[in-house]
């Protein structure tokens, strides 16, 4: 039996039948035919709805990416450090699979730890390290000119063209490409694009146009220097390459219902994490609420979802829009002001390390 569609990949009954048949036959039966476009791996990601989405990757997409990374970064006969989270696509489909594809050596750590990473680099003579900076999937050329590298996020891989386009059309075709230098939706098209979201045709169509363009959710512009990032198309915060839905963080903070009246979470640019999370927390009348309490409570969140800075708002002072909901646009403006003040006191980077 071959699993070729988004529906078949999670057909538990069919999978059980296939496994039992293989066991009964002692594993000596003919292996199923595998086509390049068949599903190979399901990676879960947090999307704009806040619930994890199951993205189906194909054999072709993974293999092409392995080939591109291997040729661009000299994987053959190298030692590669893989210290990304095991559930992350960068860990599995990119670093580990590219290492296996080229017959290289992988040194793995179960969790990112700066000291252990440095020890591994020295002990095993690591030659390549793959992380999750803003330049992935785009790349900069080899150069010693730091200003040139910092001028943009880099360029598209040769077999994965990038285009800045207008919003997707109502008929699910990609919008027209915008002129050079203008801001639009950052899109890619090529074999590395995932096949779609399992059991979620609507989300798939919102992400991948019928003519094959992947809408990344990023806004940016393109010129001779490369890609320039200008923000998010959706209300999604993306610290260190992860997608964080603000509602998940807000709900967790508001669980302190005896002290918290409301909460608004926004993302602001950060030199290391790309985006950092700032939480505005409104106190209940008469309640005592400290930043230390909020940080302790946030330990119940996955580390990349924890705010790096908190602004405690007095009762009744949370900015609201005309429908009495938290005014996210205003919070973003206030967060930028707050960060500038922190930077002027040398606290922004210090808070990052302590969070």
SETISE-268523 format. One record per residue (C-alpha): x, y, z. Coordinates in steps of 0.5 Angstrom, whole numbers, plus 500, padded with zeros to 3 digits. Example, Ala and Ser with C-alpha at 12.3 -4.5 7.8 and 13.67 -1.06 7.14 Angstrom:
BEGIN
525; 491; 516 $
527; 498; 514 $
//
This chain:
BEGIN
500; 500; 500 $
503; 507; 498 $
501; 513; 502 $
500; 519; 497 $
495; 524; 499 $
494; 528; 505 $
488; 524; 507 $
492; 517; 507 $
498; 519; 511 $
493; 519; 517 $
489; 513; 515 $
490; 509; 522 $
486; 503; 520 $
490; 503; 513 $
497; 504; 516 $
495; 498; 522 $
493; 493; 516 $
499; 495; 512 $
504; 494; 519 $
500; 487; 521 $
501; 485; 513 $
508; 486; 513 $
509; 482; 520 $
505; 476; 518 $
509; 476; 512 $
516; 476; 516 $
518; 483; 512 $
520; 479; 506 $
514; 482; 502 $
516; 487; 496 $
517; 494; 498 $
511; 499; 496 $
513; 503; 490 $
515; 510; 493 $
515; 516; 488 $
518; 523; 489 $
512; 527; 490 $
509; 522; 495 $
509; 524; 503 $
515; 522; 507 $
515; 526; 513 $
510; 530; 517 $
512; 536; 521 $
508; 540; 526 $
508; 547; 527 $
504; 553; 530 $
500; 557; 525 $
496; 563; 525 $
490; 560; 528 $
494; 558; 534 $
493; 550; 533 $
499; 546; 531 $
498; 544; 523 $
501; 538; 520 $
505; 540; 514 $
507; 534; 510 $
514; 534; 506 $
515; 530; 500 $
521; 525; 498 $
523; 530; 493 $
522; 536; 497 $
527; 534; 502 $
532; 531; 497 $
532; 537; 493 $
533; 541; 500 $
539; 536; 502 $
542; 537; 495 $
542; 544; 495 $
545; 545; 503 $
550; 540; 501 $
553; 543; 495 $
552; 550; 498 $
555; 549; 505 $
560; 543; 503 $
557; 538; 507 $
561; 532; 504 $
566; 529; 509 $
565; 534; 514 $
563; 534; 521 $
556; 537; 523 $
553; 540; 529 $
546; 539; 530 $
543; 542; 536 $
536; 544; 534 $
530; 542; 537 $
529; 534; 535 $
521; 537; 533 $
524; 542; 528 $
524; 541; 521 $
531; 544; 521 $
534; 539; 525 $
530; 533; 522 $
529; 534; 514 $
535; 539; 513 $
541; 538; 518 $
540; 531; 520 $
538; 528; 513 $
543; 533; 509 $
548; 529; 513 $
546; 522; 512 $
545; 524; 504 $
552; 526; 503 $
555; 521; 508 $
557; 526; 513 $
558; 525; 520 $
553; 529; 525 $
554; 530; 532 $
548; 531; 536 $
545; 535; 542 $
539; 533; 545 $
538; 541; 547 $
541; 547; 545 $
546; 549; 550 $
552; 554; 549 $
557; 551; 553 $
556; 544; 550 $
556; 546; 543 $
562; 550; 544 $
565; 543; 547 $
563; 539; 542 $
566; 544; 536 $
572; 543; 540 $
572; 536; 541 $
569; 533; 535 $
573; 538; 530 $
566; 541; 528 $
566; 544; 521 $
559; 546; 520 $
554; 549; 524 $
547; 550; 522 $
542; 555; 527 $
536; 558; 525 $
538; 566; 524 $
534; 570; 519 $
538; 568; 513 $
535; 561; 512 $
532; 560; 507 $
536; 565; 504 $
543; 565; 503 $
549; 570; 503 $
555; 569; 499 $
562; 568; 502 $
565; 574; 504 $
569; 578; 509 $
565; 584; 509 $
560; 584; 515 $
557; 590; 512 $
555; 587; 506 $
552; 581; 510 $
548; 586; 514 $
545; 589; 508 $
540; 584; 507 $
537; 577; 509 $
541; 574; 503 $
538; 571; 496 $
534; 565; 494 $
537; 558; 493 $
538; 557; 485 $
532; 552; 485 $
528; 555; 489 $
526; 562; 486 $
523; 568; 491 $
518; 573; 489 $
515; 579; 492 $
508; 579; 490 $
501; 582; 491 $
496; 578; 496 $
493; 572; 493 $
487; 573; 489 $
480; 570; 491 $
481; 564; 486 $
487; 562; 490 $
492; 564; 484 $
498; 568; 486 $
498; 576; 486 $
502; 579; 481 $
509; 580; 482 $
511; 587; 485 $
516; 592; 482 $
523; 592; 485 $
524; 595; 492 $
516; 595; 493 $
514; 592; 499 $
509; 585; 498 $
508; 578; 500 $
515; 574; 500 $
513; 568; 496 $
517; 562; 494 $
516; 557; 488 $
520; 550; 487 $
520; 543; 489 $
522; 544; 497 $
515; 547; 498 $
511; 542; 503 $
505; 538; 500 $
500; 541; 504 $
497; 541; 511 $
494; 534; 513 $
486; 534; 513 $
486; 542; 512 $
485; 544; 505 $
483; 551; 507 $
489; 552; 510 $
493; 549; 505 $
490; 554; 499 $
491; 560; 504 $
499; 558; 504 $
500; 555; 497 $
497; 558; 491 $
494; 554; 485 $
500; 556; 481 $
505; 554; 486 $
507; 560; 490 $
508; 559; 497 $
506; 565; 501 $
511; 565; 507 $
507; 570; 511 $
512; 575; 511 $
512; 582; 508 $
519; 584; 505 $
522; 588; 499 $
527; 585; 494 $
533; 589; 490 $
540; 588; 488 $
542; 587; 495 $
537; 581; 497 $
531; 580; 501 $
529; 586; 506 $
524; 584; 512 $
519; 589; 513 $
514; 585; 518 $
509; 580; 518 $
503; 579; 514 $
499; 576; 520 $
499; 577; 527 $
504; 572; 528 $
510; 573; 532 $
517; 569; 530 $
522; 568; 535 $
528; 564; 533 $
524; 561; 527 $
518; 559; 531 $
511; 561; 530 $
508; 564; 536 $
500; 565; 536 $
499; 571; 541 $
493; 568; 544 $
496; 562; 546 $
501; 567; 551 $
495; 572; 553 $
491; 566; 555 $
496; 563; 559 $
498; 570; 563 $
490; 571; 564 $
490; 565; 567 $
492; 569; 573 $
485; 571; 574 $
486; 574; 581 $
491; 579; 579 $
490; 580; 571 $
485; 583; 568 $
487; 583; 561 $
493; 582; 557 $
496; 584; 550 $
502; 580; 547 $
506; 583; 541 $
513; 582; 537 $
518; 587; 536 $
525; 587; 532 $
531; 584; 536 $
538; 583; 533 $
539; 576; 536 $
532; 573; 536 $
529; 576; 530 $
523; 578; 534 $
522; 578; 541 $
515; 578; 545 $
513; 584; 549 $
507; 583; 554 $
502; 588; 556 $
499; 586; 563 $
493; 590; 566 $
492; 589; 573 $
486; 588; 577 $
483; 593; 581 $
487; 593; 588 $
491; 587; 586 $
499; 587; 587 $
502; 584; 581 $
510; 584; 580 $
514; 582; 574 $
517; 577; 578 $
511; 573; 579 $
509; 574; 571 $
516; 571; 569 $
515; 565; 574 $
508; 564; 571 $
511; 564; 564 $
515; 558; 566 $
509; 554; 564 $
510; 556; 557 $
515; 553; 552 $
521; 557; 552 $
520; 561; 546 $
513; 563; 547 $
516; 566; 554 $
516; 574; 553 $
522; 577; 554 $
519; 584; 557 $
513; 585; 561 $
509; 592; 562 $
505; 592; 567 $
499; 597; 566 $
494; 600; 571 $
487; 598; 572 $
483; 601; 566 $
489; 603; 562 $
490; 598; 557 $
489; 601; 550 $
482; 598; 547 $
480; 599; 539 $
473; 601; 537 $
470; 594; 539 $
473; 594; 546 $
478; 589; 544 $
486; 590; 546 $
489; 595; 540 $
494; 591; 538 $
497; 596; 533 $
497; 601; 539 $
501; 596; 543 $
506; 595; 538 $
507; 603; 538 $
508; 603; 545 $
512; 596; 545 $
517; 600; 540 $
517; 606; 545 $
519; 601; 551 $
524; 598; 547 $
528; 604; 545 $
528; 606; 553 $
531; 600; 555 $
536; 600; 550 $
538; 607; 552 $
539; 604; 559 $
543; 598; 556 $
537; 593; 559 $
534; 590; 552 $
540; 585; 551 $
541; 584; 559 $
533; 582; 559 $
534; 577; 553 $
539; 573; 557 $
536; 573; 563 $
529; 571; 560 $
//
